[in-house]
Amino acid sequence: MGKKYIPVLLYIDDNGKKTPKYIKAGLEGEWVKVKKTKDSRRMASLIAGAVGIRYDCVVDVYGEHREIYLFDENDKWFVETEDYET
């Protein structure tokens, strides 16, 4: 298991709170809409071996809703993968 760094489009409010709106993912590397952010908290990724802010998100991939964990690791964003990418 590993992690894959991905581009993320964010909304940042007046207080500096970050909310992911789109992630670049999918088979063709297209922008995928983040439908909902359920929770965000500082947490370790046990799969990728990193610590950051974990966002529990619901994304719309090809018309199907999926839950993902999106991590903000010092303004570098990643998702957990089954590969050994870093």
Secondary structure by P-SEA (a helix, b strand, c coil): cbbbbbbbbbbbcccbbbbbccccccccccccccccccccccccccccccccbbbbcccccccbbbbbbbbbcccbbbbbcccccc
